[in-house]
Amino acid sequence: MTFFLTVRFFRALVVIITGFVTAFFLPWLLGPMKIGLGLFVALTLLDALLLYAPAKGQAAPVFGRRVLGDKLANGSDNDVQIYLENRYRFPIQTETIDEIPHQFQRRDVLFKTSVQPGETQIIDYQLRPTKRGEYEFGALNIYAASPLGLVRRRFRYEQGKVVPVYPSFLQMRQYELLAIHNRLTEVGVKRIRRVGHSLEFEQIRPYVAGDDPRNINWQATARRASTGAGDALVVNHFQDERAQQVYCLIDKGRVMRMPFDGLSLLDYAINATLVVSNIALLKHDKAGLLTFSNKPGATLAADRRPGHMLKLLEILYRQKTHYLETDFELLYATVRARIKQRSLLILFTNFETLHGMQRQLPYLRRLAKDHLLLVVFFENTELREFLDAPAASPEEVYNQTIAEKFAQEKRQIVLELQRYGIYSLLTAPKDLTANTINKYLEFKARGLI
């Protein structure tokens, strides 16, 4: 069905019915009301004729199209555009309803606009998915009304389009562009002062203000002066060690199902893995992946060849959490069998209690013995908001005391890991990516990998 009556039609109909009822008591009003009824019927028929008159050489007098990418980025705002083209000879008022996938649980994607004859109107809006998988869009419904506004005609386009939701490649591109232009500080990545030097010598170049005087190559400077090439100082220039292996180890156990701002901890870890792996490739290191739970998961050997990020993206897209407890002994056995070279291991997991971490500590110590291990776990931001709120009753004081005990255990976990020489990072989920990059760059600056 494409024919619909508007609110204006029913308002006019109510006025006419009211007039006829009034004419029962005021007979002189009956004649004008009959004329009004005839005019109303004539205008309604004229309005329908204007909207349904066949267009010459055109399939439909109103054309609509939804434009979005071939995939959406999880946890990011994805741009969606709707193009409306008016092929009528008169301006139209449109109401556009986009049937977005049910995963968004929204029924308010409605846009009202006017389009002049022969013109195209563009409507922009954004969608933020919070789960990976396939999302099916319904129809793009366009309800067009003429200037009379008594009748609307519906047009339907773009029905049944399926779009996959991948880990946040938009976030990855954002960090990549900022890294290329040396602007990572804009998203919270700190400038790391380099301590010492790597062992890879790159070139000799002229001294400029700000260079470390300890890097001055006195022999090369004297040689240039003796040959008449100039008496300017020259310095040794070093580069970061390259081709180091960086593995992201992602826990898929039940502890990673906890949601924050719509996304699970697993999705935060997956998005951070995608960005950190891409930054590692930009730093000429090799990026790899290992997922685990109560059984072995996906594994991707560290590499930096073209197409490696695409493989990583496809593997991350298919990862799901499990309901069982994670087997860290299995993780240690898998790492020992698969990763032979000393590497940076970034372990994304979550510990809620000190006792829970201590049960896994023997396996973490074994991993740290053969590799540079960074344990990343999450701060409970909702617990922090509860602690920061003022307590108005003895019951709330008691609850905040218990909450402070849990928050203190998180800090004790950091200290316990440091006691055994294991690096750790306690972070809020929203700051995970920036803080993890900071740690990676810090390790590079200190020459630890």
C-alpha positions, 0 to 999 in steps of 0.5 A: 500500500502506498496511499496514506492520508495526512493529519491535515486531511483528518483535521479538515474532515473534523472541521467539516463534520463539526460544521454539518453538526452545527448546521443541524441547529443553524439551517442557514449553514448547511449550504456553505458546508455542502460547498465546503465538502465538495471543495474538500473532496475535489482538493483531495482528488487533485492532491492524489492526482498530482502525486500519482500522475505518471511521470514521463520517462522516469520510473518514480517521481521521487528517488531515494538512496541510503549511502554507507560503507560496505562495513561498519566499525564497532564502537565508533560513530559511522556516517550514514547519508540519505539522498532524496531526489524530487522529480515532480514539477512542484515542491514536496514535503517528505518524511523519511523513515530508515528501518535500521537494524534491530540491534540498535533498538531505535525507532526514532530515525525519522527525518522531515524535510522539503525538496524543491523540484529537480533538486536533491536533498542530503540527510546525514546521521550516525549509527554506533553499533556495539556488537560485531556481526551482520546487521540487516537494514530494512527499507528506506521509506519516503512519504511525499506530500504535495503543497496541498498536504492532504495525501501522502505517497510512499516510496520504498528503496534499499530494502534488505541490505546486510552490512557486517560490523567489524572491529573499529577500523575507523579508530585504527585509521584515526590513530594511523593518520595522527601517527603519520603526522606526529600528532598522537598527543591529541588522543592522549598518547604521551611524548616519551623521552628516549632513554639511551639508544638502540643498537641500530646505527642509521646515519651521520648528519649535521648537528642541530640545536637540541641534539644530545652532545654525547652523540657528536662524532668527533672523528667524522667532524675532524675528518670533514675539517681536514678535507675542507668539507667544513668545520660543522659538527656532525652527530650519529643518528640512531633509529629504533630497533626494528622487526621486534615481535609484538603479540596481543593475547586476548582473554575470551573467558567470562570475565571479558563479558562485562559491559561498559558503555554498551561494549563488552571488555572483549570488544574494547580489547579487540579494538585496542589490539587492532590499533596497537598492531597497526602502530607496531607495523608503522614502527617497523615491528611485527604484529601477532595475535593469540586468543584463548579461553578454556580452550585454544583460540585463534593464532596469527604469527607475527608478521608485517607483510602487506595484507597482514592487517586484513588477516588480523581484522578478519580473525578479530571479527569472528572472536566471541566470549565464552562462559567458562573460566580462562585456562592460563596454564593452557595459555602458557603452553600455547605461547611456549609452543607458538612463540619461539622468539622473545617478544612483547606480550600484551595480555588483555584480561581482567582481575576483580580480586587479588586472590583471582590474580594470585591463582594465575600468577605462576603462569604469568611469571613463567611468561615474563621469564621468557618474554616482555609481558604487559598485563592489561586489566580494567578499572571498574568506572561505575564503581569509581563513580559510586565512590565519588558520590557523596554518602547521605546515609549510614547504609551508603557509607557502608556500601562505599566502604565495601566498594573501596575495598574492591577498588583497593584490591585492583591497586594491590594487583598492580603492586603484586605484579610489580613485585615479581617484575611483571609490567601492568596497566590498570585502565578505564575501558575508554582509555584502553587504546591510548594507554596501551600505545603509551606503554608500547612506546615507552618500552620502545624508548627504553629499549626493552624490546 
